[in-house]
Amino acid sequence: PRHPAAARQLCKIMGFEVDGSVADYLEVGRHIPFVRFTLAT
């Protein structure tokens, strides 16, 4: 991640434990729900 300390802290707040590897952050990303907002046209 671009900001590893912030990424670790965010994961900790959300209840995830990460080892700092890219694969670990990708795995966490698979469990976080995201919502995309788009403008109605």
C-alpha positions as CSV (number, residue, x, y, z in Angstrom):
1,P,0.0,0.0,0.0
2,R,1.0,3.6,-0.5
3,H,0.5,4.4,3.2
4,P,1.3,1.1,5.1
5,A,0.8,2.5,8.6
6,A,-2.6,3.9,7.7
7,A,-3.6,0.7,5.9
8,R,-2.6,-1.4,9.0
9,Q,-4.5,0.9,11.3
10,L,-7.6,0.8,9.2
11,C,-7.5,-3.0,9.0
12,K,-7.1,-3.1,12.8
13,I,-10.1,-0.8,13.3
14,M,-12.2,-3.0,11.0
15,G,-11.2,-6.1,12.9
16,F,-8.7,-7.6,10.4
17,E,-5.2,-8.8,11.1
18,V,-2.6,-8.3,8.3
19,D,1.0,-9.3,8.0
20,G,1.8,-6.4,5.6
21,S,2.0,-8.5,2.4
22,V,0.2,-7.4,-0.7
23,A,-1.6,-10.7,-0.8
24,D,-2.9,-10.1,2.7
25,Y,-4.3,-6.7,1.9
26,L,-5.9,-8.1,-1.3
27,E,-7.6,-10.8,0.9
28,V,-8.9,-8.2,3.3
29,G,-10.2,-6.2,0.3
30,R,-12.3,-9.2,-0.8
31,H,-14.2,-9.0,2.5
32,I,-14.9,-5.3,2.6
33,P,-18.2,-4.3,1.0
34,F,-17.9,-1.3,-1.4
35,V,-20.6,0.9,-2.8
36,R,-20.2,2.8,-6.0
37,F,-22.2,6.0,-6.6
38,T,-22.8,7.3,-10.1
39,L,-24.7,10.3,-11.4
40,A,-28.0,9.6,-12.9
41,T,-28.2,10.8,-16.5
